Amino acid sequence: MRFHAFAINLIFVSTVAEIESAISSLPVKDAWSVAGWLRDYLDAKWDKEMDEDIAAGRLDPLWEKAKADIAAGRVKP
C-alpha cells in the first residue's frame, strides 16, 4: 500500500486504536513514511503555537526572567 493510499484510508478511521491498527498493518517502509509525516506535522503545529504565544506576549515573562538571570550572573556560558 502506498503512503498516499494509506492517508486516504485514514479518513475512515476515527479512533487512536483504529489508527494504530492501520499503521501496524503497513509495511515497515510505509510506517516510516507515516512517522516522518507525523514528525513534520507535529513540528509545524509546535512552531505555529510558539509563534502565536510569542505574538500574544505569553513568553515575555520568561524572557524578562532570563534577562534578569543573565544580568545577575546566574547563567553560565
C-alpha positions as CSV (number, residue, x, y, z in Angstrom):
1,M,0.0,0.0,0.0
2,R,1.4,3.4,-0.9
3,F,1.5,6.1,1.7
4,H,-0.9,8.3,-0.2
5,A,-3.5,5.5,-0.3
6,F,-2.9,4.9,3.4
7,A,-3.5,8.6,4.1
8,I,-6.8,8.4,2.2
9,N,-7.8,5.3,4.1
10,L,-7.2,7.2,7.4
11,I,-10.4,9.2,6.6
12,F,-12.3,6.1,7.5
13,V,-10.7,5.5,10.9
14,S,-11.6,7.8,13.8
15,T,-10.1,6.5,16.9
16,V,-6.5,6.2,18.1
17,A,-6.8,2.5,18.3
18,E,-8.0,2.3,14.7
19,I,-5.2,4.5,13.5
20,E,-2.7,2.4,15.4
21,S,-4.1,-0.8,13.9
22,A,-4.0,0.7,10.4
23,I,-0.3,1.7,10.9
24,S,0.7,-1.6,12.4
25,S,-0.6,-3.3,9.2
26,L,1.7,-1.3,7.0
27,P,5.0,-2.5,5.6
28,V,7.9,-1.0,7.6
29,K,8.9,1.4,4.8
30,D,5.4,2.9,4.8
31,A,5.3,3.0,8.6
32,W,8.5,5.1,8.5
33,S,6.8,7.4,5.9
34,V,3.9,7.9,8.3
35,A,6.4,8.5,11.2
36,G,8.2,11.2,9.1
37,W,4.9,12.8,8.1
38,L,3.7,12.8,11.8
39,R,7.0,14.3,12.9
40,D,6.8,17.1,10.3
41,Y,3.1,17.7,11.2
42,L,3.8,18.0,14.9
43,D,6.8,20.2,14.4
44,A,4.7,22.6,12.3
45,K,1.9,22.6,14.9
46,W,4.5,23.3,17.6
47,D,6.1,26.2,15.6
48,K,2.7,27.7,15.0
49,E,1.8,27.5,18.7
50,M,5.1,29.1,19.6
51,D,4.7,31.9,17.1
52,E,1.2,32.6,18.5
53,D,2.5,32.6,22.1
54,I,5.3,35.0,21.2
55,A,2.9,37.3,19.3
56,A,0.5,37.3,22.2
57,G,3.3,38.1,24.7
58,R,2.8,34.8,26.6
59,L,6.6,34.3,26.7
60,D,7.5,37.8,27.8
61,P,7.7,36.9,31.5
62,L,10.1,34.1,30.7
63,W,12.2,36.4,28.6
64,E,12.3,39.0,31.3
65,K,13.3,36.4,33.9
66,A,16.1,35.1,31.6
67,K,17.4,38.6,31.1
68,A,17.4,39.3,34.8
69,D,19.2,36.0,35.5
70,I,21.9,36.9,32.9
71,A,22.3,40.4,34.3
72,A,22.6,38.9,37.8
73,G,25.3,36.4,36.7
74,R,23.1,33.4,37.4
75,V,23.7,32.0,34.0
76,K,26.8,30.1,33.0
77,P,28.0,30.2,29.4
